[in-house]
């Protein structure tokens, strides 16, 4: 799989020249969780990257709960953590891929090529009995980092409104089925989903990650291959990146509606489908 490396590979290549490892563990509603877990033990050489502050920007009236930060500022700050054109970047979280996926997607968005996710995350690393480190590294600033913003990777609310009316475009909702249907809504103020959106819960593939190969991914997304444009969203631009990375594995070229459902409902004129009514 082109976007993933295994725990076995990482263990055997920890001392590889130009390898950079990021720990992006995060727990919604508990901002201290990631750094606390990092301090309890992390993969040797890993640098902790906070979700809030570095991977998200200022929340406004529109744009959703986790908007992008200023990307030039992000590039400067991630360069300060060591990312440059020569580095191979490996990112891990607890294994659910969503937090690692956010950073993976952002690095791809600014044009970084050699970016990979650790399959199974630190959970699999620990399950295999691999050692952890308590050493907290001081990051070294990287060399030249070429900034090539790929705006073609993003959709906005206007693109989604147009997709609703087009038969050759599809909107993919990555949230869990109960949130998609409107049965529950623990975060956003209005339950339901965007009209015409189809539900591909981000958790489905993660739960069976060890059994995933390109053939199974192609079967999973087979109904989407007919569309000219695939717009993926979640609640706020984090878990949707999991669908993005898996679709990319099989050659699909989805775009991310970054603000997601939380942005959609910030516009009073936008319609909502609540399947409980």
C-alpha positions in Angstrom: 0.0 0.0 0.0 1.5 3.3 -1.1 0.4 5.5 1.8 1.3 3.1 4.6 4.4 1.5 6.2 4.3 -1.4 8.7 5.5 -1.4 12.2 8.0 -4.1 11.2 9.4 -1.8 8.5 9.7 1.2 10.9 11.4 -0.9 13.6 14.0 -2.0 11.0 14.5 1.5 9.7 14.5 3.7 12.8 18.0 4.8 12.1 17.4 5.5 8.4 18.9 8.8 7.2 16.4 11.6 6.6 13.6 9.7 8.5 11.3 12.0 10.5 8.6 10.5 12.8 5.6 12.4 14.1 3.3 11.4 17.0 -0.1 13.0 16.6 -2.1 11.2 19.2 -5.2 13.2 20.2 -8.5 12.8 22.0 -11.5 15.0 21.3 -12.4 17.0 24.3 -9.1 16.3 26.1 -6.4 18.5 24.6 -3.7 17.3 27.0 -4.2 13.6 26.1 -1.7 13.4 23.3 1.2 15.0 24.9 0.6 13.1 28.2 0.6 9.8 26.3 3.7 10.9 24.4 5.5 11.6 27.6 4.6 8.1 28.9 6.3 6.5 26.0 6.7 7.0 22.2 8.5 5.5 19.3 12.2 6.3 19.3 12.9 9.6 17.6 9.2 10.6 17.3 8.3 14.3 17.7 5.0 15.2 19.2 2.7 17.4 17.0 -0.3 19.0 18.7 -3.7 18.9 16.9 -4.9 22.2 18.3 -2.8 25.2 17.3 -0.7 23.6 14.6 -3.2 21.5 12.6 -6.2 23.7 13.0 -6.9 27.4 12.6 -9.2 29.9 14.1 -12.9 28.9 14.2 -15.2 31.5 12.6 -18.8 31.8 11.6 -18.2 29.5 8.6 -15.5 27.0 7.8 -16.4 24.3 10.4 -15.0 23.2 13.7 -11.5 22.5 12.5 -10.5 24.9 9.7 -7.1 24.9 8.3 -4.5 27.3 9.7 -2.7 29.7 7.5 -0.8 27.3 5.3 2.3 29.4 4.9 2.5 29.7 8.6 1.9 25.9 8.9 4.7 25.3 6.4 7.1 27.4 8.4 6.2 25.7 11.7 6.4 22.2 10.3 9.7 23.1 8.7 10.9 24.1 12.2 10.0 20.6 13.3 12.3 19.2 10.6 10.2 18.7 7.5 12.0 19.6 4.3 12.1 18.3 0.7 14.6 15.6 1.6 12.8 14.0 4.5 10.7 10.9 4.6 7.9 11.5 7.1 6.1 8.8 9.0 3.1 9.7 11.1 1.3 7.7 13.7 -1.6 8.0 16.2 -3.3 5.4 18.4 -4.1 3.4 15.3 -7.4 4.9 14.3 -5.7 6.9 11.5 -7.9 10.0 11.7 -5.4 12.2 13.5 -2.5 10.9 11.5 -4.6 11.3 8.4 -5.1 15.0 9.1 -1.4 15.7 9.1 -0.8 13.3 6.2 -3.4 15.2 4.2 -2.1 18.6 5.1 1.5 17.7 4.1 0.2 16.4 0.8 -1.8 19.6 0.4 1.4 21.7 0.6 3.1 19.4 -1.9 5.1 17.1 0.3 5.5 13.7 -1.4 7.3 11.3 0.9 4.6 11.0 3.6 3.4 7.8 5.1 1.1 6.5 7.9 2.1 3.8 10.4 -0.4 1.0 9.8 -1.9 0.1 13.2 -0.3 3.1 14.9 1.5 2.9 18.3 -1.1 0.4 19.5 0.2 -2.2 17.1 3.8 -1.2 17.9 3.1 -1.9 21.6 1.1 -5.0 20.9 4.2 -6.4 19.1 6.3 -5.7 22.2 8.5 -3.1 20.4 10.3 -0.8 22.8 9.2 2.8 23.7 11.3 5.8 24.4 10.9 8.5 27.1 13.4 10.8 25.4 11.9 14.1 24.4 13.7 15.4 21.3 14.4 19.0 20.5 13.4 19.3 16.8 16.0 20.5 14.4 14.9 22.9 11.7 14.7 21.3 8.3 16.3 22.5 5.1 14.4 23.9 2.1 10.7 23.0 2.1 9.1 23.8 -1.3 5.6 25.1 -0.8 3.2 23.9 -3.6 -0.3 24.4 -2.4 -2.7 22.0 -4.2 -6.0 23.8 -4.2 -7.5 21.1 -6.4 -7.6 18.8 -3.2 -10.3 21.0 -1.6 -14.0 21.6 -2.1 -16.0 24.4 -0.6 -19.7 24.8 0.2 -20.4 26.1 -3.3 -18.9 22.9 -4.8 -21.1 20.8 -2.6 -24.2 22.7 -3.5 -23.4 22.1 -7.2 -22.6 18.4 -6.6 -26.1 17.9 -5.2 -27.6 18.9 -8.6 -25.2 16.8 -10.7 -25.5 13.2 -11.6 -21.8 12.7 -12.3 -20.7 14.0 -8.9 -21.1 12.3 -5.5 -20.9 13.5 -1.9 -19.4 11.0 0.5 -20.3 11.4 4.2 -17.6 9.7 6.4 -19.4 9.9 9.7 -20.9 7.0 11.5 -24.3 5.8 10.3 -26.2 7.0 13.3 -25.0 10.5 12.8 -25.5 10.3 9.1 -29.2 9.3 9.6 -29.8 11.9 12.2 -30.4 9.4 15.0 -27.8 11.1 17.2 -25.7 14.2 17.0 -23.3 14.6 19.9 -21.3 17.6 18.5 -23.2 19.7 15.9 -26.4 21.5 16.6 -28.5 20.0 13.8 -28.7 16.2 13.1 -28.9 14.7 9.7 -26.8 14.8 6.5 -26.3 16.8 3.3 -28.9 16.0 0.6 -27.8 13.2 -1.9 -24.8 12.3 0.3 -23.9 8.6 0.6 -22.5 7.1 3.8 -19.1 5.5 3.9 -18.2 5.4 7.6 -14.6 6.1 8.1 -14.4 3.4 10.9 -15.4 0.5 8.7 -12.0 0.0 7.1 -10.0 0.9 10.2 -11.7 -1.8 12.2 -10.4 -4.5 9.7 -7.2 -2.8 8.8 -5.1 -5.9 9.0 -7.2 -7.5 6.3 -7.2 -4.6 3.9 -5.6 -4.8 0.4 -6.1 -3.0 -2.8 -8.6 -5.5 -4.1 -10.8 -5.2 -1.1 -10.5 -1.4 -1.2 -11.6 -1.4 -4.9 -14.6 -3.5 -4.0 -15.5 -1.3 -1.0 -15.5 1.9 -3.2 -16.7 0.2 -6.4 -19.9 2.3 -6.6 -17.9 5.5 -6.6 -15.7 4.8 -9.5 -18.4 5.9 -12.0 -18.4 9.5 -10.8 -16.4 12.3 -12.4 -15.9 14.0 -9.0 -16.0 12.6 -5.5 -16.4 15.1 -2.6 -15.5 13.6 0.8 -16.5 15.1 4.1 -16.9 14.3 7.8 -17.9 16.5 10.7 -15.0 19.0 10.4 -12.2 17.8 8.2 -10.4 15.2 10.3 -11.9 11.7 10.0 -12.8 12.3 6.3 -9.1 12.1 5.6 -9.3 8.3 6.3 -11.6 7.8 3.3 -9.3 10.1 1.3 -6.2 8.0 1.9 -7.9 4.7 1.2 -9.4 6.0 -2.0 -6.0 7.3 -3.0 -4.7 3.8 -2.6 -6.8 2.6 -5.5 -6.3 5.5 -7.8 -9.5 7.5 -7.1 -8.9 11.3 -6.8 -11.4 12.6 -4.2 -11.4 16.1 -2.9 -12.0 17.0 0.8 -14.9 19.3 1.8 -12.8 20.6 4.6 -15.4 22.3 6.7 -17.6 19.3 6.4 -21.0 19.0 8.0 -20.2 21.6 10.7 -19.7 24.1 7.9 -22.7 23.0 5.9 -25.1 23.7 8.8 -23.6 27.1 9.4 -25.5 28.4 6.4 -29.2 28.8 7.2 -30.2 28.3 3.5 -28.6 24.9 3.2 -31.0 21.9 3.4 -30.6 19.0 5.7 -31.9 15.4 5.4 -33.0 13.9 8.8 -33.9 10.3 8.2 -35.7 10.1 11.6 -38.4 12.4 10.4 
